[in-house]
Structure formats: structure tokens, C-alpha cells
Amino acid sequence: MIGLLRLVIEGLDQVQTLTGPEKKELALAAVAALFDAVAANCLPLAAWPMWVVIRPALRSLVLALASGAIESMLPLVRMPK
């Protein structure tokens, strides 16, 4: 997830037509798409009944963590090389 965030932040940082909140929204959408594509496939079949219950809370937690990671990674991405 961190690698995806760094790539998305670096790419979106080059786009001049979007505002900061729009860029962050797109980065969070990428994280949500990754979570939706990968998370369910990592579970054994026996865990599916519990997954239905905890998925929304876990997805919200992952997106909250990603939001904080985006804010903390911005200075790293914008550092002069």
C-alpha cells in the first residue's frame, strides 16, 4: 500500500489542473480499489461470514491510515532530489 501511495502521490503531484483535496481524493480512491481487489482474496473460506461483518470497519480503518500516510508522505515526495 505504501508503494502504491508513493507512486500515486508522485504522479498526482505533477498534475496542475487538480486541487490538493481532489488529488487526495484520487489517491484514497486508488487505495480503496486496491483494498477491494485484494483483501477478500486473502481470507480463507471459513472466515467469510465474519468478513461480511468486519469489512466496512476494516476498510474505513485502512482508508483513515492511508489518509494520514498521504499527509506524511507529501514532504518526502516533494523533496528536491
N, C-alpha and C positions, 0 to 999 in steps of 0.2 A: 504494500500500500504506500509506503514511503517513497519508493522509486516512482510509482505512478504519480504521486502528488508532485514530486520534484519536476518530472517531465511536463506535467500539465501546467504547473506554475511558470516554468521557463517558457513554454510555448505561449501561454496566455499573456505573459508579461510583454511579449513583442507585439501584441495586437493593440493598436492605438484607438480603435473605434469603440471599445468597450470600457465601461467604468469599472472601478475596483470591485464594487459589490456584484456586478454582473460576472466578472472574472471568477470571483469566489464561488458564486452560484454554479458556474460551469464546472469548476474543479470539484465541488461537492457532488455534482451530478455524475461525474466520472467515478468517484469513489462509490456512490450508491449503485451504479451499474456494475462495478467490479464485485461489490458485496452480493448483489442479486444473482450474478452469474456464477460465483464461486462458492459462497457459503453453504448453500443447500447440498451441494455435491460433496462436501467434506464430512457429512454425517452418515453414520450407519443407519440402516433401515429401521432399526428398533428405536432410534431417537426421534423419528419423525413426529410422533404425537406431541412430544414435548417441544419440538422445534416450532410447531404451529403457534404455540403459546408464547415462547420467548423471542421469536424472530423480530417482531416490531420493536421491542425494547432493546434488543441487541443491535438492530440496525440504527436506531436513534443514538445509541452509545457510540457506535463506530463513526457515525456522521459528526457527532459532537467532538470526538477525538480528532477527526480529520480537520474540522474547522479550526481547532486550536493549533494543529500541526501546520496548517496553511499560514496562519499568522506568524508562527515562529520560524517558518522556512523562508518567508519573504526576504528578510535581510540577508540570508545566506545566498539566495539566488541572485539578488541584486548586487552582490559584492563585485567590485572590479576584479577582473582576472589577470 
